[in-house]
């Protein structure tokens, strides 16, 4: 049984590359001492000790209070921040904070690849800034499971076929929740995106910007949305790409994401004959009882589904890799490539070490961000709906978030998003066949931000900006450089 939450909402290409990038950064800045900090003003007046940490970038550490409602001396999180200075200093507009999603993706690693995630026109005039959120890789990282436990957690089977399997799943979910509570201690309830939005406001002030300029991809759109809801007058220019609908129920989050992945798979199969949906469902179903040996390991149903999902994030490189992996698995009885794709997606190296803690943090944050009011019996009763709506991914996601039913900390949920109606014009981007963030979520977020412009990428893959569409990228650049937004909704087709 795998993590049982919805698939990570991050940019697969950069997330997989950037995790190795930070190993080349030398030297970490001094962490400010918060033993005497008793008020929010103390945190707002701290100094960021920027220092060069690699070619072309500088790093700092900022301290944020664990609990903004109860600031206690010494109770803080040190958050790691990376910045690439605007290349043309005389034309500098300000800072552009970037976030790749996740939840739990490293924005430090993402910003390290500044020249790949924004155009030269933007990096000439903006400082590109990324900060790792609470518990993320470089910001006091939290791990609930060790490598061996993580491996077992992700390898255990993916679907639940009866009472006995459900009881095993519940036991594993409870164990995960208990281990996270033990690892986090009193901080368990303070890793949510609402607190990270407050941290981003603190960072804005420390950067010296009067307003926040922000690009959020995937789950990063939820961070941007919560920030805008908390600080509507502080929003400068904001691009929300691969949108998360902040008012969607957990049930529909999981259901629509399952449908989104099935839709993406259908598009992939149309371009990659002779593989069929029936072949894939037969193959994946067979793994439930009979996982395949791959060297000393086994390809389980969970890992196979994860490998397939990984290939659907990107319709260029990802689709090519997935085509090879499925052809090998279906016609050559070799699952080496499919297992490797699952490992890359899970940040597992060849030695069985997990190079990122995102799998753990993804659940920690998800359990704090949303509340699922269904009982386990109601979740079980909904399995048929999931399987009918999404035959491949539905059975796998019907129990998503099971660990949250046993979480040891209260969620911090926002239900009133009326403040978004007054926020300055922002851009929302949606992809019509996005597997991880279905297009209807972008439509919904566009409606929440009354002054927003919706850019539609009519195509495949996850998120629309920076993926080769001049139509999308030129409008994002024009907006961030001049503040100009298109007159109305814009649809951009694949070139």
C-alpha positions in Angstrom: 0.0 0.0 0.0 1.5 3.4 -1.0 1.3 6.8 0.6 -2.5 7.0 0.1 -2.8 10.7 -0.6 -3.3 12.3 -4.0 -0.3 12.4 -6.3 2.4 15.1 -5.5 1.6 18.3 -7.4 5.1 19.4 -8.4 6.9 20.0 -11.6 8.3 16.6 -12.4 11.2 17.7 -14.6 12.7 20.3 -12.3 11.9 18.4 -9.2 13.8 15.4 -10.3 16.8 17.4 -11.6 17.0 20.0 -8.8 17.2 17.6 -5.9 20.8 17.0 -7.0 21.6 20.6 -7.6 21.8 21.7 -4.0 24.6 19.3 -3.2 26.9 21.6 -5.1 26.0 24.6 -3.0 28.8 25.2 -0.5 28.4 26.7 3.0 25.2 27.6 4.8 24.5 31.0 6.3 24.4 31.6 10.0 21.0 31.0 11.7 19.7 34.0 13.6 19.2 33.5 17.3 15.6 33.7 18.3 16.0 33.1 22.1 15.0 36.7 22.8 12.2 37.0 20.2 8.9 37.5 21.9 6.9 39.4 19.3 6.2 39.3 15.6 8.1 42.6 15.3 11.2 40.8 16.5 11.0 38.4 13.6 10.1 41.2 11.1 13.3 43.1 12.2 15.8 40.3 11.9 18.5 40.6 9.3 19.1 38.2 6.5 22.8 37.4 6.4 23.1 36.7 2.7 26.3 35.0 1.6 27.5 33.5 -1.7 26.7 29.8 -1.6 27.3 28.8 -5.3 28.1 30.4 -8.6 25.6 33.2 -9.2 23.4 32.6 -6.1 23.4 33.6 -2.5 21.7 32.1 0.5 20.3 33.2 3.9 18.3 31.7 6.7 15.3 33.4 8.2 13.6 32.5 11.4 9.8 32.2 11.6 7.7 31.5 14.8 6.4 28.0 15.2 3.0 29.4 16.2 2.1 32.9 15.1 -0.7 33.0 17.6 1.6 32.2 20.5 5.1 33.4 19.9 7.4 31.8 22.4 11.2 32.6 22.8 13.3 30.0 21.0 10.3 28.3 19.4 11.0 28.8 15.7 11.7 27.3 12.4 14.9 28.2 10.5 13.9 28.5 6.8 16.5 28.4 4.1 16.3 31.0 1.4 18.1 31.1 -2.0 18.3 34.1 -4.3 19.7 34.9 -7.7 20.1 38.6 -8.1 18.6 40.4 -11.1 21.2 40.4 -13.9 20.5 44.0 -15.0 20.7 45.7 -11.6 19.7 49.1 -13.0 16.4 47.8 -14.3 15.5 45.7 -11.3 11.8 45.5 -10.6 12.0 43.6 -7.3 11.9 40.0 -6.0 10.0 37.2 -7.7 9.3 34.4 -5.2 8.9 31.0 -6.9 7.4 27.7 -5.6 7.3 24.3 -7.5 4.5 22.8 -5.6 4.4 19.5 -3.8 3.2 19.8 -1.2 6.7 19.7 0.2 8.7 20.4 -2.9 12.0 22.3 -2.5 11.7 25.9 -3.7 15.4 26.4 -2.9 16.3 23.7 -5.4 13.7 25.1 -7.8 15.2 28.6 -7.6 18.7 27.2 -8.0 17.5 26.4 -11.6 16.4 30.0 -12.1 17.7 30.1 -15.7 15.4 27.2 -16.6 12.2 28.2 -14.9 12.0 31.9 -16.1 13.0 33.7 -19.2 16.1 35.8 -19.5 13.8 38.9 -19.7 12.5 38.1 -16.2 15.9 37.1 -14.6 17.4 40.3 -15.9 14.9 42.4 -13.9 13.9 40.2 -11.0 15.7 38.6 -8.1 14.6 35.0 -8.3 13.9 33.8 -4.8 12.9 30.4 -3.3 12.5 29.4 0.3 12.1 25.9 1.6 8.9 25.7 3.7 8.8 24.3 7.2 10.2 20.8 7.3 11.3 20.8 3.7 14.8 19.6 2.6 16.9 22.5 3.8 14.5 23.9 6.5 14.8 21.7 9.5 13.6 18.6 7.5 11.3 16.2 9.1 11.3 12.4 8.4 8.6 10.2 9.7 10.1 7.0 8.3 13.6 5.8 7.8 14.7 4.5 4.4 13.7 0.9 5.0 10.3 1.9 6.4 9.8 4.3 3.5 10.6 1.6 1.0 8.1 -0.8 2.6 5.5 1.9 2.8 5.7 2.7 -0.9 6.1 -0.9 -2.0 3.0 -2.4 -0.2 0.1 -2.9 -2.6 -2.0 -0.2 -4.0 -5.7 -1.2 -3.9 -7.9 -2.5 -1.1 -9.9 -5.5 -2.1 -11.7 -6.5 1.1 -12.1 -6.3 4.9 -8.7 -8.0 5.6 -6.8 -5.7 3.3 -8.6 -2.6 4.7 -7.6 -3.6 8.3 -4.0 -3.9 7.1 -4.2 -0.5 5.4 -5.7 1.1 8.6 -2.9 -0.4 10.6 -0.2 1.1 8.3 -2.0 4.4 8.2 -2.1 4.6 12.0 1.5 3.6 12.3 2.5 6.4 9.8 0.5 9.0 11.8 2.0 7.9 15.0 5.6 8.0 13.6 5.0 11.5 12.3 3.6 12.7 15.6 6.7 11.3 17.3 9.1 12.9 14.8 7.4 16.3 14.9 6.6 16.5 18.6 4.9 19.8 19.5 5.5 21.2 16.0 3.2 18.6 14.3 0.3 21.1 13.8 2.5 23.8 12.3 3.7 22.5 9.0 0.6 23.5 7.0 0.4 25.8 4.1 -1.5 28.5 6.0 1.6 28.9 8.3 3.8 28.9 5.2 1.7 31.7 3.7 2.4 33.8 6.8 6.1 32.9 6.5 6.0 34.2 2.9 4.7 37.5 4.1 7.5 37.7 6.6 10.0 37.0 3.8 8.4 39.7 1.6 9.1 42.3 4.3 12.7 41.0 4.9 13.4 41.2 1.1 12.3 44.9 1.2 9.5 44.6 -1.2 6.2 46.5 -0.7 4.3 43.8 -2.5 4.8 40.1 -3.2 5.5 39.0 -6.7 5.0 35.3 -7.0 5.0 32.3 -9.4 3.4 29.2 -7.9 3.2 26.0 -9.8 0.8 23.2 -9.0 0.3 22.9 -5.1 2.3 26.2 -5.0 -0.9 27.8 -6.3 -2.5 26.9 -3.0 0.3 28.7 -1.2 -0.3 31.7 -3.4 -4.0 31.6 -2.9 -3.8 31.4 0.9 -1.3 34.3 0.9 -3.7 36.4 -1.3 -6.6 35.6 1.0 -4.6 36.6 4.1 -2.9 39.7 2.6 -5.0 40.8 -0.3 -3.5 44.3 -0.4 0.1 42.9 -0.4 -0.3 41.0 -3.7 1.8 42.5 -6.5 2.0 40.3 -9.6 1.0 36.6 -9.2 1.0 33.7 -11.6 -0.8 30.5 -10.5 -0.1 27.7 -12.8 -1.6 24.2 -12.6 -4.2 25.5 -10.1 -5.6 23.8 -7.0 -9.2 24.6 -6.3 -9.1 25.8 -2.6 -12.7 25.0 -2.0 -12.9 21.5 -3.4 -13.7 18.7 -1.0 -11.1 16.0 -0.3 -13.5 13.5 -2.0 -13.5 15.5 -5.2 -9.8 16.3 -5.0 -9.0 12.6 -5.1 -11.8 11.7 -7.6 -11.0 14.4 -10.1 -7.3 13.7 -9.9 -8.0 10.1 -10.7 -10.1 11.1 -13.6 -7.4 13.6 -14.7 -4.7 10.8 -14.7 -7.0 8.5 -16.7 -7.7 11.3 -19.2 -4.0 11.9 -19.5 -3.3 8.2 -20.0 -6.0 8.0 -22.7 -4.2 10.9 -24.5 -0.9 9.1 -24.1 -2.3 5.8 -25.5 -3.8 7.5 -28.5 -0.3 8.6 -29.4 1.4 5.3 -28.5 -0.2 2.4 -30.2 -0.6 -0.6 -29.9 -0.8 -0.3 -26.1 -4.4 -0.3 -24.8 -6.1 0.6 -21.6 -7.2 -3.0 -21.2 -3.7 -4.2 -21.4 -2.6 -1.8 -18.7 -5.5 -2.5 -16.3 -4.9 -6.3 -16.8 -1.2 -5.8 -16.0 -1.7 -3.6 -13.0 -4.5 -5.8 -11.6 -2.3 -8.9 -11.9 0.4 -7.2 -9.7 -2.1 -7.0 -6.8 -1.5 -10.7 -6.1 1.6 -11.4 -8.1 4.2 -8.7 -8.0 7.0 -9.1 -10.5 10.6 -9.8 -9.6 13.1 -7.1 -10.7 16.5 -8.2 -9.5 16.3 -8.4 -5.7 13.2 -6.2 -5.6 9.6 -6.5 -6.8 7.4 -4.4 -8.9 4.2 -4.1 -7.0 0.9 -2.6 -8.1 1.7 0.5 -6.1 5.1 1.0 -7.8 3.7 0.3 -11.3 0.9 2.8 -10.9 3.5 5.4 -9.6 5.8 4.8 -12.5 2.9 5.2 -15.0 1.8 8.4 -13.3 5.4 9.8 -13.4 5.5 9.5 -17.2 2.2 11.4 -17.6 3.5 14.7 -16.1 5.4 15.6 -19.2 4.2 14.7 -22.7 7.7 15.0 -24.2 10.4 13.2 -22.2 7.9 11.6 -19.8 5.8 10.1 -22.6 8.9 8.7 -24.4 10.1 7.0 -21.2 6.7 5.7 -20.4 6.3 4.2 -23.9 9.6 2.3 -23.5 8.7 1.2 -20.0 5.2 -0.1 -20.9 6.4 -1.8 -24.1 9.1 -3.6 -22.0 6.7 -4.6 -19.3 3.8 -5.7 -21.6 5.8 -7.3 -24.5 9.2 -8.1 -23.2 8.4 -9.2 -19.6 10.9 -6.6 -18.3 9.8 -4.1 -15.6 13.2 -2.6 -14.9 12.3 0.7 -16.6 8.9 1.1 -15.0 10.4 0.5 -11.6 13.1 3.0 -12.3 10.5 5.6 -13.1 8.7 4.9 -9.9 12.0 5.3 -8.0 12.8 8.6 -9.6 9.3 9.9 -8.8 9.7 8.8 -5.2 13.3 10.2 -4.9 14.7 6.7 -4.2 18.3 6.2 -5.4 19.9 2.9 -6.4 21.1 2.2 -2.9 17.6 2.5 -1.4 18.2 5.9 0.1 15.4 8.6 -0.3 17.1 11.8 -1.3 14.1 13.9 -0.4 11.7 13.9 2.5 8.8 15.0 0.3 6.9 11.7 0.6 6.5 12.2 4.3 6.0 15.9 4.2 3.4 15.6 1.5 1.1 13.8 3.9 1.9 16.0 6.9 0.9 19.1 4.9 -2.1 17.5 3.2 -3.5 16.4 6.6 -3.2 20.0 7.9 -4.6 21.7 4.9 -7.8 19.9 4.3 -10.4 18.0 6.3 -12.1 14.9 5.0 -15.4 14.5 7.0 -16.2 11.1 5.5 -16.1 8.0 7.7 -14.0 5.0 6.6 -17.2 3.2 5.9 -18.3 6.0 3.5 -14.9 6.0 1.9 -15.2 2.3 1.3 -18.7 2.7 -0.1 -17.2 5.2 -2.7 -14.8 2.7 -4.2 -17.3 1.8 -7.0 -17.6 5.5 -8.0 -13.9 5.8 -8.3 -13.4 2.7 -10.3 -16.2 3.6 -12.7 -15.0 7.2 -13.2 -11.4 6.3 -13.6 -10.8 2.5 -14.2 -7.0 2.7 -14.0 -6.2 5.3 -11.3 -9.6 5.3 -9.5 -9.1 2.1 -7.5 -5.7 3.4 -6.4 -6.8 6.8 -5.2 -10.1 5.9 -3.5 -8.5 5.6 -0.1 -6.2 8.6 -0.6 -5.4 10.4 2.7 -6.2 7.5 4.9 -3.5 8.5 7.4 -5.2 11.8 7.9 -8.1 10.0 9.6 -5.7 9.2 12.5 -3.7 12.4 12.5 -2.6 13.8 15.9 -2.9 17.5 15.1 -5.8 19.7 14.1 -6.0 21.0 10.6 -5.8 24.7 9.9 -8.5 25.2 7.2 -9.6 28.3 5.5 -13.2 28.3 4.3 -13.9 32.0 3.5 -12.1 33.1 0.3 -14.2 36.2 -0.3 -11.1 38.4 0.1 -9.8 37.1 -3.2 -12.4 39.1 -5.1 -10.6 42.3 -4.3 -7.0 41.1 -5.1 -5.2 42.9 -7.9 -5.2 41.2 -11.3 -3.5 37.8 -11.3 -3.0 35.2 -14.0 -4.3 31.6 -13.6 -3.1 28.9 -16.0 -4.8 25.6 -16.6 -4.0 22.7 -19.0 -6.9 20.9 -20.6 -5.4 17.4 -20.0 -3.3 18.0 -17.0 -3.1 14.8 -15.0 -2.3 16.1 -11.5 -4.3 19.4 -11.4 -7.5 18.9 -13.6 -8.4 21.8 -15.7 -11.7 22.5 -13.9 -9.6 23.5 -10.8 -8.1 26.4 -12.8 -11.6 27.5 -14.0 -12.7 27.5 -10.3 -9.7 29.4 -9.1 -10.2 31.9 -11.9 -13.7 32.6 -10.6 -12.4 33.0 -7.0 -10.0 35.7 -8.2 -12.6 38.1 -9.7 -9.9 40.2 -11.4 -7.9 37.3 -12.8 -7.2 36.3 -16.3 -7.4 32.6 -17.3 -4.8 31.3 -19.7 -5.8 27.9 -21.1 -3.1 25.6 -22.5 -4.9 23.2 -24.8 -2.7 20.2 -24.5 -1.1 17.5 -22.3 1.2 17.4 -19.3 1.4 19.2 -16.0 1.3 23.0 -15.9 1.5 25.4 -18.9 4.2 28.0 -18.3 7.8 27.2 -19.4 6.8 24.2 -21.4 7.4 25.6 -24.9 4.2 27.5 -25.5 5.2 31.0 -26.8 1.5 31.9 -26.5 1.5 31.2 -22.7 5.1 32.4 -21.9 4.9 35.7 -23.7 1.7 36.7 -21.8 3.3 35.7 -18.5 6.4 37.7 -19.3 4.4 40.8 -20.4 2.3 40.6 -17.2 5.3 40.2 -14.8 7.3 43.0 -16.6 4.6 45.5 -17.2 1.5 44.4 -15.2 -0.5 44.1 -18.5 -3.0 41.3 -18.6 -4.8 40.0 -21.7 -8.3 41.5 -22.2 -10.1 38.2 -21.6 -9.6 34.4 -21.3 -7.0 33.2 -23.8 -6.7 29.7 -25.2 -3.3 28.6 -26.4 -2.8 25.5 -28.5 0.3 23.3 -28.7 2.5 24.6 -31.5 
